[in-house]
Amino acid sequence: MGARRSDPGDLDTAVKVLADHKDEWARLLIPDRIDFLHKCIAGMLSCADEIAAAGCEAKGLDPASSRAGEEWLSGPLPVIRNLRLLVESLSRIHRDGYLAIPRDSVVRAPTGELVAKVFPTDPFDRVMYPGVRIDVWMSPGIDEATLQGSVASAYRADRRTEGTVALVLGAGNVASIGPMDVLYKLFVEGHVVVLKMHPVNDYLGPLVERAFRPLVDAGYLRVVYGDAAEGQYLVHHAGVDEIHMTGSTAVHDRIVWGDTPEEQALRRAAATPKVTRRITSELGCVTPTIVVPGRWGDDEIQYQAENVATMVAHSASCTCTSTQLLVTWRGWPQRQAFLDRIAEILSRYPPRLAYYPGAAARYASFMDAYPQSRRLSSPSGSSLACATIYDLDPSRSSDLALREEAWSPIVVETALEARDDAEFLSRAVDFCNDRLFGTLSAGLIVQPAAQARLGSHIDRAVAALRYGTVAVNHWSAVSFGLGVAPWGAYPGHTLDEVVSGIGVVHNTLMFDRPLKSVLWGPFTSSPTPAWFVTHRRSHIVGRRMAAFEASPSWLRLPGIAVAAARP
């Protein structure tokens, strides 16, 4: 699969087509937009097998094995669900004239913040994701009286009718990121889009074009190809009105502030960025998971060890949601047993192809930096074994593992001193907020008995974590995949200090000013979630769930349940 490139003439043509149609899209009636969404659902479903197979080939996975499940569950499935949820939101706007947030779904968190309960969205969600709920917390200044006015601004009666051309610089690791970013820009913010595929996964470009063919044919979407040179050409193109990117802080700063550290420093000092148009972003994060101590049974240790192992092994940890750092209490009697169980599960997970450029080098830098690093299996060729770096000294404030993403299958652990579990929880929150790079997502694992015992301490911890998504007992990527909640960094970053990014995507209820999303999941569940790397039929579940999301029906659920039961 050779790298694809669009020459400058092709890029100019793509932008011109979009510029010619941007006002038309801005004025397009909602029923017509819904029609496009329905056609794209059918298109994405028709391409789903090829998208999953292409991802498996690129990442060295057997498409007939359970490991192919990650390509289904992070590729076609969330895109189809995103499309369906947008249909539901636009249908409500068309029916009511606005996107109503039901009064009974708006509550106050125990710490006082205004919260909208957004998941489960329907009875199907309650059956397929038992015990899972997602709350969206609103930014300060939004209250019960002003909430409705801060929803779906692109669909208000006074919205502008002049269109906008948005450039989406797609990510190269997960197949759903580019398409879902496109959908957000088109259907939530109201822009036409040029999607530049990342060189790592540009093989998906023709499939995205085919799945979204109605939008392409109508002149509302163009897919182009290339590396940094083509990206820079588009970033500075006179016909591009705004930019969204998924990637790293370093790439963002090269776009905004210049190619060299010297140029960046001069431009920052003079407050003269190279790019002055609006730019939104979803960037990296040293993702932590705080493990609240408790008296866990062996089955609970096993379940949560599988949960953490999934966060590490999925996509070889080449995702910004991969848990990199476990924060534990040194006084927890079961700490070592839990860490050992995680290592044992990861040791049975086969080494992964280092498919992402730079992953092998990052892996080596982490392994060389820590004498306690441990490879859990024997890799061969260009594969990387899962690895642990346990008992990191938390006092080393400039430590590599606290400031850089490993971007490879390594899990790091640090243990904090505290007099009791309540003090540990408070210190752990401060440690994550103040010492780690990034604000994209964080996790909290807490047993029901510990949650009942700690009570308000848990509420305060969830409220205090400065992350765009906080996931309790589940992986934050679950919120990403479910699509209804906003996905992005904690608000407050600027172009000068962008950290994990600016703005959100997904967000199918179209909140204008979300603060963060909080996902709550059960401490254990049965059957084992399909996204767990220990699930033996996740590829089958993923395919069936994609078909279900395209056309939900109670008749489809038994087939999913049989596959999910994991005999």
SEKEKOL-90131 format. One record per residue: residue in one letter; x, y, z of N, C-alpha, C, O in turn. Coordinates in pm, whole numbers, plus 50000, padded with zeros to 5 digits. Layout:
N
AXYZXYZXYZXYZ;...
***
This chain:
567
M500854988150000500005000050000500895012550000501335016950106;G501145018049883501975029949872501215042249917499985042849912;A501985052149963501365064550010500695071849895501275073249787;R499485076549919498755084249819499055099049836499275103849948;R499045106349725499265120749731498335127749633498115122949522;S497805138849676497035147649587497925159349548498505165849635;D498045161949418498895173149377498175186349403496965186449426;P498915197649400498285210549431497055213649347496105219849396;G497065209449221495895211849137494675204549190493575210049190;D494875192149234493755184449291493255191049420492045191649443;L494175195849502493785202449627492995215149599491995217949664;D493465222949500492755235249463491335232049415490375238849451;T491245221649332489935217849278488985213549390487815217249391;A489515205749486488685201149597488145212949677486955213449709;V489015222549708488575234149786487575242549706486605247549763;K487805244049576486885252049493485495245749488484495252749500;V485445232649471484145225949468483395228549597482195231549596;L484085227349709483445229649838483015244149854481925246949904;A483885253549812483535267749822482295270949739481485279349777;D482165264149625481005266449539479715261149600478625265649563;H479825251849694478625245549750478405248749898477425244149957;K479285256649958479185258650103477925266250143477325263050246;D477515276150066476295283450101475065274850080474105275550157;E475105266749978474005257449952473835247950070472705245150112;W474955242850124474865233850240474325241350362473505236050437;A474775253650381474315261350497472805263350495472185264050601;R472215264150376470775266650364469955253850344468735254350335;L470635242550338469945229950307468925226550416469235227450535;L467745222650375466685219550470467015206850549467715197950502;I466485206350670466785195050758466345181550698467115172050708;P465175180250637464825167250578465845162450475466105150550463;D466425171850400467445168050303468715163350372469375154050325;R469065169650482470225165250559470005151250617470895142850617;I468805149050666468475135750720468575125250610469035114150634;D468145128750490468245119450378469695115850350470015104250325;F470585125650355472015122850338472515113150446473265103950416;L472095115350569472535106650678472075092250657472855082950677;H470825090350617470325076850591471135070050480471465058250490;K471445077450376472225071750266473645068350311474215058350267;C474205076450399475555073650448475565061750544476565054550550;I474485059550619474395047550701474475035250613475235025850641;A473695035250505473715023950413475095022450349475595011350332;G475705033750313477015033150251478085028050345478925019950305;M478075032550468479075027950565478895013150595479885005850608;L477655008650607477424994450633477914985950516478474975250538;S477714990650394478144982950277479664982050268480194972650208;C480374991650328481844991750325482464986050452483684985050461;A481644982350550482154979050682483144967450680484194968150743;D482814956850608483724945250602485074949150545486114944950594;E485054957350440486304961450376487114970650467488344969850470;I486434979450541487134988350633487814980350743488984982750774;A487094970850802487684962650907488834954150853489874952950918;A488644948250735489694939850677490934948050644492054943350664;A490744960250592491884968750558492664972450683493894972550682;G491954975550791492634978650916493414966850969494524968451020;C492844954850958493534942851003494814940550923495864937350979;E494724942350793495914940250709497004950250746498174946450755;A496644962650766497644972950796498274970950934499434974550955;K497524965051027498014963751165498454949551199498744946451315;G498484940851098498994927351120498084918451199498554909951274;L496764920151184495784912051256495114902051163494904904951045;D494784890651215494034880651139492564884951137491924885451242;P492014887951020490624892851015489594882651061488454886151090;A490004869851067489074859351112489214856651261488534847751313;S490084863851331490304861351473489584871651558489094881751507;S489504868851687488854878251778489584891551784488984901751816;R490874891551753491634904051759491154914051653491384926051665;A490484908851551489904917951450488744925951508488304935651448;G488254921951626487154929251688487464943851709486574952351698;E488734947051739489054961151764488844969651640488524981451651;E489034963751520488814971551398487334973651371486954983751312;W486494964351412485044966451402484554976451506483774985451475;L485014974651629484484982451741485004996751743484385005451806;S486124999451676486635013051670486605018751530487125029651505;G485975011351436485905015751298484465017851253483865028051287;P483885008551179482535010651125481455012451231480545020551213;L481545005051341480465005351441480205019451496479065023951488;P481205026551551480895039951604480475049951497479705059151526;V480975048251374480565057551268479085055751237478345065551225;I478645043251225477235040651195476345045551310475285051351286;R476785043151433476005047951547475935063251546474885069051571;N477065069751518477095084351510476095089551407475365099051434;L476065083351291475115087151186473685085651236472855094551215;R473395074551301472015072051348471615082251453470485087151450;L472495085451546472165095251649471945109151590471115116751639;L472685112451485472465125151418471095125451351470425135851352;V470685114351292469335113551236468305116651344467365124251322;E468485110651462467515112751570467485127351615466415132951638;S468665133451628468705147451672468085156751568467305165551602;L468445154851441467885163551337466385161351323465645170851294;S465925149251341464485146551334463745154151443462645159151420;R464325154951563463705162251672463695177251644462725184151674;I464785182351585464825196551550463765199551444463075209751452;H463635190751345462645192851239461225192351295460355199951252;R461005183551391459655182051448459295193551541458185198751536;D460255197451627459945207051734460435221251706460025230651773;G461315222651607461905235651581463165238351659463825248551638;Y463515229351750464745230551829465055216751886464215207751880;L466255215051941466645202251999466425202852149467275207752224;A465305197852191464925198952332465745189252418465955177752382;I466185194452532466805186052634465735183752741465375193152812;P465225171452755464115169052847464415173952988465525172153039;R463425180053050463615185553184464025174853284464845177253372;D463445162853269463745152553368465135146553350465575138453433;S465845150253243467205145453225468235155453275469435152853269;V467785167053323468695177453370468665177653523467605179653583;V469815175653584469915174953729471115183153776471855188753694;R471295183753904472485189553963473355178254019472865169354087;A474645178853989475575169354050475615171754200475275182654246;P476035161854278476125163954423477005175854460476865181454568;T477915179554370478805190954395478265203854335478935214154341;G477035203554276476355215654235476345218854087475585227554045;E477155212054006477215215253864475955210453791475365200453829;L475555217753686474415213853605474825202253515475855202753448;V474005191953513474335179453443473145175153358471995175453403;A473435170953235472415164853148472705150053137473815146053100;K471715141853169471865127353156471585123453010470445124752964;V472605118752938472465116852793472485102252750472145099152636;F472885093152840472945079052805472525070952926472955073953037;P471685060552907471225054752780470235063852707469485071552768;T470245062652575469375070952493468025064352466467055071252436;D467955051052478466725043852446466765030152511467795026552570;P465695022252503465685008852564466764999552509467254990852581;F467135001252382468184992852326469494994952402470194985252433;D469845007552432471065010352506471045003852643472064998852690;R469895003852707469794997952842470054982952838470624977452932;V469654976552731469864962152718471304959052678471914949752731;M471844966752584473164963652529474304968452618475404962852613;Y474064978852698475104984152787474544985052929474394996052982;P474244973752991473584973853122474444980853228475644978353242;G473784989653301474464996353411475315008153371475925014453457;V475395011353242476225022353195475375034953182474255034553131;R475915045953230475255058753207476325069253177477475067953220;I475935079653105476835090653074476135103753106474995106053066;D476825112153180476335125553213477235135853146478445134153141;V476645146453094477405157553040477265169353134476165174253159;W478405173853187478435185153279478595197953198479375198453103;M477855208353237477875220953166478905230653224479215230153343;S479415239253139480385249253182479735259253276478515261253272;P480515265653361479975276153449479265286853368479715290753260;G478145291553420477345301553350476135295553281475205302853245;I476145282353262474975275553205474125270153320474615262353401;D472875274353327471975269353429470695264153363470605263453240;E469725260553445468495254853390467805264653295467175260353198;A467915277453321467235287353238467935289753105467285293353007;T469245287953101470005291052980470455278752903471015280052794;L470225266852957470715254752891470145253252751470895251152656;Q468835254452737468225252052606468755261652501468835258152383;G469095273652540469645283252446471085280652408471635287452321;S471715270652473473105267352442473215253852374474215246752390;V472175250252299472135237352229471885239752080471035247952044;A472625232751995472385232651850472345246651790471375250351722;S473385254451815473375268351766473335269151614472815278951560;A473855259251545473845259551398472445258051341472235260351222;Y471475254151424470115251851376469105261751434467895259551426;R469595272551491468675282651541468105290951425468685291351316;A466995297351449466315304951344467175316251291467045320251175;D468065321551378468885332951336470265328751286471165337051275;R470435315851254471755311151210472135317551077471275321550998;R473435318351055473905324350931473635315150813473525302950830;T473505320950695473265312950575474465312950482474405307650372;E475585318950527476815318050450477605306050501477775304250621;G478095298050408478765285650445480235287550478480785298450462;T480835276750523482225276550566482885263750516482285253050519;V484125265050468484905253350428485825249650544486675257550585;A485655237650596486495232750706487465222250654487085213450577;L488695223350697489715213250670489805204050791490025208750903;V489645190950769489845181050874491115173350844491215166650742;L492085174450933493325166750922493115154051002493175154051125;G492855143050931492455130650995493595123751068494765125751035;A493245115751167494235107951242494555095051168493795090651082;G495695088951203496135077051132495965064151206496335053651154;N495405064451328495425052351409494085044951413494065032751402;V492975052051429491665045851447490765049851330490645061651297;A490125039951269489395042151143488205051351156487795057451058;S487645052651276486425060751291486705075551312485775083551299;I487925079351344488185093251384487895102951271487125112351289;G488515100851156488305109951043486845111151003486325122350995;P486155099950976484745100950938483865107751043482965115351008;M484125105051173483285111251276483585126151291482695133951323;D484835130051270485155144351269484445151351153483955162551167;V484405144651038483695150050922482215152050954481645162450924;L481615142051016480185142951048479915154351145478895161151133;Y480805156551240480595167451334480625180951263479765189451286;K481635182751178481755195451108480565197751015480065208951007;L480105187550946478985188850854477665191050925476945200650896;F477325182151018475955181451068475735188251203474595191151238;V476805190851278476635198151404477045212751387476335221651434;E478175215251321478625229051305478205235151171478205247351157;G477845226951073477275232150950478275236150843477975244950763;H479465229850839480475233150740480585222250634480305210550661;V480995226050513481425215950417482885212650450483565220450515;V483355200850405484605195550460485515189950352485085182850262;V486805193450364487845186250293488595177950398489185183450491;L488565164950382489225155650473490555151450412490595145050306;K491655154950478492955149850433493285137550514493445138150636;M493395126350445493725113850512495165114150563496045120250502;H495385107650675496725106150730497475095650649496865085650610;P498775097450622499505087450543499475073450603499585063650529;V499325072250735499335058950797498105050850757498205038650741;N496965057250741495755049650706495055055350583493835055150573;D495855060550488495215066150368494535055550282493785058850191;Y494805042850311494105032050241492605032450268491815026750192;L492205039350375490785040450407490075051150324488855051250315;G490855060250264490265071350193489235067450088488115072550091;P489575058349994488585054349894487335048049955486235049549901;L487495041150069486335035150134485455045750200484225044750197;V486075055850259485305066950316484555074250205483385077650221;E485235076650092484575083149978483365075049931482315080549899;R483535061949927482425053449880481275053449980480115054249942;A481615052450109480575052150212479795065250215478575065250234;F480495076350195479875089550200479675095250059479685107450040;R479485086449961479365090549821478285101249798478535110549722;P477115100449861476115111049837476635124949872476345134549800;L477395126249980477955139150019479035143549921479145155449890;V479825134049872480865137149774480235141849644480625152149589;D479255134449596478625137749467477925151449472477855158449371;A477415155049589476715167849601477665179649620477215191149619;G478955177049637479915187849652480105192749794480615203749814;Y479705184749894479805188750033481005182450105481335186350217;L481635172950041482785165950101483785162449993483415158149884;R485055164450024486135159849940487175152850027487465157350138;V487725141849976488775134250045490055135749964490075132949845;V491115140250030492395142249964493485135150043493245129950152;Y494685134949985495745126650040497065134350044497255144149973;G497965129750129499285135550135499855135650274499235130950370;D501055141150284501785141850410501795156250460500845163650438;A502885160050527502945173350587502855184450483502235194750507;A503485182350366503485192850264502075195850215501705207550202;E501295185450188499925187550143499075193550256498205201950231;G499345189150380498625194950492498905209750507497975217650528;Q500165213650496500515227750505499895235850391499455247150411;Y499875229950272499275236950159497815240250187497345251350160;L497095230650243495675232750273495475242050392494565250350392;V496315240650494496195248950613496245263750576495545271950635;H497085267150478497265281150439496485284850312496665295750258;H495635275850266494865278250144493825289250169493125289250270;A493755298650075492835309850091491385305450097490545312550154;G491065293850040489685289350038489255281450160488085278050173;V490195278550251489875271350374489585281350485490395290250513;D488415279950547487985289650648488335285650791488555294350875;E488385272750819488765268250952489335254250946489235247450844;I489935249851057490715237451060490345229451184490125235051291;H490285216351167490205207251282491245196351262491375191051152;M491975193151366492995182751355492945173351474492595177251586;T493305160951448493555151151553495005146851540495435142951431;G495745147551647497155144051638497895147451766497405144751876;S499075153351751499915156351866500055171351885499825179251793;T500445175052005500705189052034501835194451947501785205851902;A502845186151922503985190551841503545194151700503975204351646;V502695185751639502215188751504501355201351505501475209851417;H500485202451605499655214451617500515227051622500235236751552;D501555226751704502375238751721503185241851596503475253451569;R503565231751519504245234551393503295241551296503705250451222;I502045237451296501055243851209500815258351251500795267451168;V500635260351380500215273551430501385283051449501265294951418;W502515278051500503595287051543504865286151459505715294951470;G505015275951376506195275451292506915262251297506665253951385;D507835260251203508485247351184509595244451284509885232751311;T510215254651339511355252551428511055258251566510205267051580;P511755253351669511575259051802511865274051806511225281551880;E512855278351726513195292551724512065300951668511695311251725;E511495296551555510375303851497509185303951591508515314151606;Q508925292551654507795291851746507965301551863507015308351903;A509175302151916509425311152029509225325751989508615333452063;L509725329451872509585343251825508125346751802507665357551841;R507395337751739505995340451710505155340951839504265349251851;R505445332251932504715332652059504965345952130504035352152182;A506215350052132506565362452201505865374552138505465383852207;A505735374052005505095385151934503595383251917502905392051864;A503075371651962501655368451946501225369251801500185375151768;T502045363151712501755363351568501735349051513502685344951446;P500675341451539500605327851486500555327851334500085337451272;K501035316951275500995315651129499575313751079499245317650967;V498745307851163497345305251127496455313851215496525313051338;T495635322151153494755330951230493295326751224492465331851300;R492965317551135491585312751127491305303251244492235298551309;R490065300451268489695291651380490315277751360490255272051251;I490915272551467491455258951463491055251651590491325256251701;T490395240251572490025231651684490875219051676491445215951571;S490945211751787491885200551788491555190551898490955193952000;E491965178251874491935167551975493315161351974493705154551879;L494065163852084495485160352087495755149852194494835142952237;G496975148652237497355137152319497095138952467496615149252513;C497435128352541497205128252686497945116352747497905105252694;V498635118752858499135107652939497955103253025497745108553135;T497205093752976495915090153036496105082353165496725071753164;P495575087453276495675080353403494425072453437493335075553389;T494595062253518493475055353582493795054253730494785048153770;I492945060153810493095059653956492385047154007491215044953978;V493105039054084492535026654138492235028954286493145029654369;V490945030154317490535032554456490605019254531490005009454486;P491295018754644491475005954714490175000854775489255008454805;G490124987854792488994981354854489324966654876490414962154842;R488394959254931488564944854948487914937854829486704935554828;W488714934554730488224928854605488254913654611489204907654662;G487194907554557487224893154538488084889554418488434898154337;D488444876754407489314872654298488674875254163489364878954068;D487354873254153486694875754025486694890653993486724894453875;E486654899254095486714913554072488114917954028488254926453940;I489124912154089490494914954045490674910653900491264917953820;Q490144898953866490284893953729489574903253630490134906653525;Y488354907353661487584915753570488294929053546488474933153432;Q488684935753654489304948853637490724947753579491194957153515;A491394936653600492684934653533492484933153383493274938453305;E491434926053342491114925053199490734938753144491084942053030;N490024946553223489624959953182490854968553153490944974853048;V491814968753247493034976753229493874971053115494414978653035;A493984957853107494764951852999494214955852863494984957752768;T492914956952853492294961352728492724975552693493024978552578;M492734984252793493134998252770494584999352721494955009252659;V495394989252751496804989352712497014982452578497764987352494;A496364971052559496654962752443495914967252317496404964952206;H494764973552332493964977352215494764986452124495334996452167;S494814982751996495514990551893496964993151930497545003351891;A497564983752006498964984852049499224997852126500325003152123;S498205002752195498275015252273498535027552186498915037952239;C498325026452057498505038151970497205045951961496725049051852;T496645049252076495475057852084495645066952203496305063452301;C495035078652196495175088352305494305084752424494375091352527;T493475074252412492665069852526493315058452603492835054652709;S494415052952551495055041552616495545045552755496245055552770;T495195037752856495695040652990497195038552993497695027652966;Q497905049053027499365048153037499805046953181500805040353210;L499075053253273499535053853412498455049553509497375055453513;L498735039153586497885035253697498355042353823499555042453854;V497425048453895497745055254019497115047254132495895046354142;T497945041354217497465032654324497885038154461498705047254471;W497305032354565497675035654704498695025254751498455013154744;R499815030254799500855021054843500385012354959500885001254977;G499445017155037498985009455151497904999255119497434992455209;W497504997954993496444988454956496994974254960497924971254886;P496464965555043497004952055056496954943954926497764934954907;Q496014947054837495864939254714496544945654592496364941354479;R497324956054619497974963154507498804953754422498644953454300;Q499694946154483500594937754404499834926654333500174923054220;A498824921154398498034910554333497344915954208497284909054106;F496834928254215496184934354099497174936853987496904933753871;L498334942454021499344945053919499844932153856500064931453735;D500034921953937500494908953883499464903053787499824897253685;R498184904553820497144898953734497124906353599496954900053495;I497284919453601497354926953475498514921853390498354919453271;A499684920353452500854915553379500634901553324501054898453212;E499974893153401499724879353354498824879353232499064871753138;I497784887653232496884888253116497624893852994497504888452884;L498384904353013499114910252901500184900852848500514901352730;S500734892352935501774882952888501214872652792501954866752713;R499894870352798499254860852706498784867552578498304860852486;Y498924880752571498504888052451499684888552355500744893652391;P499524883552233500654882652141501254896252109500534906152104;P502564896952086503194909552045502494915351922501964908051838;R502494928651914501794935551807502764942151712503834946951751;L502384942151585503134949351484503224964151522502224970351557;A504424969651515504604983951542504214991551416505064996751344;Y502904992151392502394997451265502495012651256502535018151146;Y502535019351371502505033951367503935039251368504725035451454;P504285048051273505655053351268506065059751401505325067751458;G507225056151448507735061651573507385053651696507945056051803;A506455044051685506035036451802507195028251859507375027851981;A507985021851773509095013651820510135022251892510695018051993;A510395034051840511385042951903510885047652040511665048352135;R509615050952049509065055252179509125043752279509485045652395;Y508765032052232508815020052317510225018452374510405016452494;A511225019252286512615017352329513035028052429513745025152525;S512595040552406512995051352497512415049152637513085051952736;F511195044252646510585041552776511255029652844511565030052963;M511475019052767512075007152826513495009952875513925004452977;D514235018352802515605021552841515655031052960516645031253034;A514605038852979514635049153084514395043553223514715050053323;Y513835031353231513445026053361514025012153383513695002853309;P514865010553482515464997253506514434986653545514694974753527;Q513274990753598512264980953638511344976953522510414969153542;S511594982253402510744978653288510844963753259511894957553277;R509734958053215509684943553195508854940053073507664943053067;R509504933752975508764928452859508054915752901508634907352969;L506794914452861505974903352910505924891552815505334881252848;S506534892852698506654881652604507834884552514508494894852527;S508104875452423509274876652336508844880652196508324872352121;P509044893052159508634897452025509634892951919510764889051949;S509204893651796510094890551684509884901051576508794906651562;G510934903551500510834912951389510444926851437511064932351528;S509414932351374508984945951405507814946251502507064956051507;S507654935651580506564935151677507014940451812508204940451844;L506044945051891506294950052025505524941752126504324939552110;A506214937252230505564929852338504954939652437505494950552458;C503844935952497503324943852607504364944252719505124934752739;A504384955352792505414957152894504844964753013503844971853001;T505484963053126505104970253248506294978453298507444974553282;I505974989753359506944997653434506245001053565505555011153576;Y506424992353663505714993853790506595001153893507815001453883;D505905007053991506535013554105507395025454061508535026954104;L506825033853977507475046253937507515055854055506525057254126;D508625062254075508765071854184507905084254154508205091554059;P506845086854231505955098054198506565111654226506005121854185;S507715112154294508315125154327509135130754212509555142354218;R509365122754107510185127453994509285135153897508685129353807;S509215148253918508215156253848508455157353698507505159453623;S509705156053654509995157253511510085143753442510635142653332;D509555133653506509715120053454509085118453316508035124153287;L509745110753231509285108253095507865103253092507055108053012;A507535093753178506215087453176505105096753222503935093853200;L505435107853284504435117453328504175128353225503155135153231;R505095130053131504975141353038504875137352892504595145852807;E505085124652858505005120352718504185107552705504245098852791;E503415106652597502695094352567503675083552521504555086252440;A503525071552574504385060552531504055056252389504945051952315;W502785057452349502315054052214502795040052174503175037652060;S502765031052269503175017252250502665009552371502335015652473;P502584996152364501864988352468502624987252600503114976552635;I502694998352671503374998952801502395004452904501725014452879;V502314997953019501525003353129502475006653243503294998553284;V502325018853293503165023953402502305024653528501105027153521;E502925022553643502195023653770503015031653869504235030153877;T502335040253943502965047354053502075046154176500845046554165;A502695044754292501955042954416502165055154505503305059254530;L501075060954553501135072854638501005069054785500275059754821;E501705076354867501575074655012500365082555061500085093455012;A499645076855159498515083855220498155076755349498455064955368;R497495084055438497105077955565495945068255549495865058255621;D495055071055456493905062355433493435064155290494025071855214;D492375057055252491935057255113491325070755074491425074654958;A490715077755167490145090855135491265100855103491165108455007;E492305100755183493435109655156494115105555025494525114154946;F494225092555001494805087954874494035093454756494625098254659;L492705092654762491895097054650492125111854622492265115854507;S492155119954726492395134154708493785136754648493925144954557;R494785129654697496145131454645496245126454501496955132354420;A495545115754470495595110254334494995120054235495545121854125;V493885126554271493265136354182494225147954159494425152354045;D494825152954266495785163954252496985159654167497475167454085;F497445147554187498575142454109498245142253960499055146753879;C497085137253924496685136753783496515150753725496995153653616;N495845159353799495585172953750496855181053733497005188553636;D497785179553828498915188653835500215183153779501115190853745;R500335170153769501625164453733501665157653597502755155553542;L500535154253542500515146753417500205155853299499485165653312;F500765152353184500455159753063499075155753012498745143853007;G498275165652975497025162952906495795163852991495845162353113;T494665166152924493365167452992492255160652913491085164152929;L492605151052828491595145052741490675135552816489465137252816;S491255125452882490405115952954491185109753069492415108953067;A490415105253168490985098653286489995088153334488805088853305;G490515078453408489665067753460489725066953611490675071453674;L488675061153667488575058953811487945045253830486855042653780;I488635036553902488095023153930487735022754078488595024854163;V486465019954108486035020054247484965009354269483945009154199;Q485195000754363484254990154401483034996354468483155006354540;P481844990554447480634996354508480754998554659480285008654710;A481364989054729481494990554875482365002554909482075009955003;A483435004454832484305015954855483585028854818483765039054884;Q482785028454712482035040254672481035044154780480855056054809;A480395034254839479435037154947480165042655070479675051855136;R481315036855100482075041155218482635055255201482605063355294;L483135058255082483785071155058482785082155023483055093955044;G481625078154968480525087454945480935100354877481305100354760;S480865111254950481115124454892482545126054842482805134554757;H483485118154893484865118754843484905114754695485665120554617;I484095104954657484035100854517483425112054433483935115354326;D482345117854482481705128854409482675140354388482755146054279;R483415143854492484365154954481485505151454386486005160054314;A485925138954387487005134854297486575135954151487315141154068;V485375130954121484865131853983484725146353941485065149953828;A484235154654031484065168853999485405175753980485525184753897;A486415171754056487685178954055488595174853941489485182553904;L488405163053883489295158653775489105167553653488015168353596;R490185174153612490125183553500490435176253369491495177853310;Y489465168253327489575160453203488265161453126487195162553185;G488375161052993487185161952911486245150252928485025151652914;T486795138452958485975126652988486565119853111487765117553119;V485695116853206486065108953323485255096153317484025096653313;A485925084653316485245071753306485405064153437486515061553481;V484285060653498484295053353624484015038653595482925035153551;N484995030353621484945015653607484975010653462485114998653440;H484855019353364484985015553225486095023553160486635032953219;W486405019953040487415026852961486785039352898485645038852852;S487515050452896486985062852838486665061452691485825068752639;A487325052052621487035049852479485605045252457485085046552346;V484955039952559483545036052547482695048552521481795048352437;S482975059252592482255071852569482545077052429481635081952360;F483805076052385484165079852248483285072352148482715078352058;G483185059152165482475050852068480975052552069480325050651966;L480415056052183478965057452192478465070352128477285071452095;G479345080152110479065091452022478165102352075478255113652028;V477325099552171476335109452214476975120752294476535132152286;A478015117652370478635127652457479705135452381480265130352285;P479985147752424481105155052365482415147652391482585141252495;W483335148652294484655142652310485705153352279485735158952169;G486525156152376487575166152358488225169252490487845163752594;A489215178152489489945181752609489085189852704488045195252666;Y489525190652827488885199352926489025213752877490105217452831;P487975221852886488035235352831489075244152900489445241953015;G489535254152826490425263952883491775265052814492515274452840;H492105255552726493375256352656493325267252550492255271152502;T494485272152514494615282552413495585278052305496275268052321;L495635285552195496605282152091498025282452144498875274752100;D498285291352239499635292452295499965280652386501115276252389;E498995275552459499165263952546498025254352516497055253552591;V498165247052406497025239352355496835226252430495705221352437;V497875220552485497845208252565497095197152488497625192052390;S495885193452531495135182652467494115187452364493355179452310;G494105200452338493255205152230492215215352271492075218952388;I491485219852170490445230052185489195225352112489265221451995;G488055225752179486795221952115486465207352136487215199952199;V485305203352081484845189452095484335184451960484115192151867;V484155171251955483505164551842482465154751898482215154652019;H481875146551810480805137051845479585145051891478935151351808;N479245144952022478325154952077477035155951995476655166851952;T476355144451974475195144551886473985151751944473015154251872;L474015155252072472985163952129473365178652116472605187352158;M474535181452059474925194652011475005205152121474555216452101;F475555201652237475775211452343476845221352298477905217352249;D476565234152316477515244452276478645246452376479765249752338;R478345244452505479335247552608479445236452712479205238852830;P479815224452669480015213752768481315215752845482285221252792;L481315211252969482535211553050483265198253039484465197853010;K482535187353065483135173953055482025163553055480875166453087;S482405151453019481485140153023481945130353131483145128453151;V480995124353199481315114453302480555101653269479325101353268;L481315091153243480735077953216480805069653344481865068553406;W479685063953382479625055153499479315040953449478375038853373;G480105031353493479875017553455479895008553576480415012353681;P479344996553564479384987053676480804982353704481634981953614;F481064978753828482404974053866482744960953798483894958553761;T481764952453780481894940453697480594938853620479564944253659;S480654931553510479434928953434479554915453364480654910453341;S478424909953331478364897253260477274898053155476164902453186;P477554894053031478824888452985479924898852978479684910852990;T481144894052959482294902952947482074912452830481634908052723;P482364925252847482184934752736482934930452610484044925252618;A482314932752496482884927952369484224934652338485024928952264;W484474946652393485734953352361486904948152443488044951752415;F486664939852544487784934152620488654925552528488154917952445;V489964926952544490874919252458490824904352490491344896252413;T490224900752602490074886652637488814880452578488594868352592;H487974888652513486734883352455487074875252330487784880152242;R486574863052322486974854052214486154855552087486474849451985;R485084863552092484244865051972483924879651944482864882851889;S484834888451981484534902751966484374906751820483634916151790;H485054899851729484894903251587483494900051538482954907251453;I482904889451590481534885751552480544895651613479614900251547;V480764898951741479894908551808479954921951736478924928351713;G481174926351702481334939151636480594940051504479954950151475;R480694929551424479984929451295478474929951316477774937351246;R477964922351410476524922151435476024935151496474914939551469;M476854941351580476454954151639476414965151532475574974151539;A477324964551435477304974351326475994973251248475374983351215;A475594960951218474324959051147473154963651233472194969351180;F473224961251363472154965851453472044980951453470944986351442;E473204987951465473165002651472472615008651343471995019251345;A472825001851232472285006851105470775006051103470115014351039;S470214996251171468764994351172468364987151302468164975051300;P468244994351413467964987951542466654980151539465644984751487;S466714968451596465534959751602465704949751715466804944551737;W464614947151786464684937051891465024923351833465574914851903;L464724921151707465004908251646466494905851626466934894351612;R467284916551624468744914951606469464912051738470594907151737;L468824914951849469524913751977469904899352014471004897352067;P469064889351988469484875752026470794871351959471604864552022;G471004875051834472244871351766473454877951830474514871751841;I473284890451873474374897251942474624890752078475774888752117;A473554887452149473684881452281474384868052275475214864952361;V474074860052176474704846852162476204848452140477004841252200;A476584857852052478004860052026478704865952147479854862552176;A478004874852219478624881552335478814872152452479634874852539;A478054861052455478124851952569479484845252582479814840152688;R480264845252475481634840552476481764826452534482234824852646;P481354815952460481394802352515482814797752545483014786552592;
***
